[in-house]
Amino acid sequence: MSTNNKRGLFIVFLAVCIDLLGFAIVLPLLPRYGKFYLANEFTLGLLMASFSAMQFLFAPIWGRISDHIGRKPILTLGLFANALFYGVFGYVSHFPADAIFLGFSPLAWLFITRLGAGIASATIPTAQAYIADTTTAANRGKGMALIGAAFGVGFTFGPLIGAFALPPEYIIAPSPWPGYIAAGLSFVSGILAVLLLKESRLSSSTTASTHGSPFSIFTQSAAAFSRPTIGLLLLTIFISTFAFAEFETTLSLLTKGLGISDRYNFYLFAFIGLVLVISQGGIVRRLIPKLGEKRVALIGTVFMVIGLGALALTKTFNSVAYLYAVMPISIIGFSFVTPSLQSMLSLRTHDDEQGGVLGLGQSMSAIARIFGPIAGLTLMTGENYVLPYLSAAIVMAISFFMILRLPSTNTVQTPAQ
């Protein structure tokens, strides 16, 4: 791999880290901030879903635009836009609940910043397309695991920063510093992208898109789903992310039931990120070239079924030690499944559609992160700590058979296939 490619992959890794860092800083605080600004349960649910809803809508659009104009402009734009919206998020956190700023209440501004950050962070499939541009077929899964490792790093340090910036329990007002820290990191990453990132998609290359409008995304989406393997992969991505989203969303309620404090909960989420870093950055990147994407995905699915099933018994044992013992099983499983499915999706997609189709994959993940939490929280009604994880395990068992149906060869599919 050339020095330029290595540098480019590092910048892409950093960009995804920053995306997830900001997300992981804000996510555990958002319900608290929303409550301070007088959001009821339904409004709070909409606020939590707004980020993923924008990713669902914009991920394939950004990906397809990057197929036309290049990866660097989209990635850079996303980083600077994140800096703007996280900065505004921090600024409005200064205001009391009854304040009005430029005609909007602080709660309305929280919605604006989460919608904007969701649009800005929908550039992750463009990062995946950059990796597809700069890696060989043999190293595609290894490259996609780099994205997963970036998720893990962001998810590890984001909660730690959030814990550091969290006001003491006796301070009622939100702290602006998590937003400012996320904004600063995004801005610095954007500067590095401008200065160091080389465009991976050249107009003279065979991968450059020469046809189709970047905004004909609905037609392209239908065409992608019409291809049997691509459609099955997209559905599998949705199902696996749906199951993991049930786990992610209900975990704070489970830990509350175990008596874990809000601040310690940040450290628990940091532990999840650390497991993701070790698994995707160290294990998966070595396993995929040896075993292949399909086998690694199947192994990961089995891990998730076992891990989620074991989590259903956590409250029965009523032990934090038991939680720490079984939680990594499902996390490692998810870290096996995600890059494997993304790599298979990329390898079965024509070069001039990488951004658009990988964007569809991100959209499937985003919509799963909307409906997965709804399902998990509904099943946990009345402090039922079994059903969310049991249902997620059943969903992953279905995913196992879907992956089993996928062909083992990475044949590029066209709409006619």
Secondary structure, DSSP 8 states (H G I E B T S, - for coil): --HHHHHHHHHHHHHHHHHHHHHHHHTTTHHHHHHHTT--HHHHHHHHHHHHHHHHHHHHHHHHHHHHH-HHHHHHHHHHHHHHHHHHHHHHTTS-TT--BTTB-HHHHHHHHHHHHHHHGGGHHHHHHHHHHHS-GGGHHHHHHHHHHHHHHHHHHHHHHHHHHS--TT--S--SHHHHHHHHHHHHHHHHHHHH---S--TTSTTS--SS-TT-HHHHHHHHHHSHHHHHHHHHHHHHHHHHHHHHHHHHHHHHHTT--HHHHHHHHHHHHHHHHHIIIIIIHHHHHHH-HHHHHHHHHHHHHHHHHHHTTHHHHT-HHHHHHHHHHHHHHHHHHHHHHHHHHHHTS-GGGHHHHHHHHHHHHHHHHHHHHHHHHHHTTTT--SHHHHHHHHHHHHHHHHHHHS-SS-----TT-
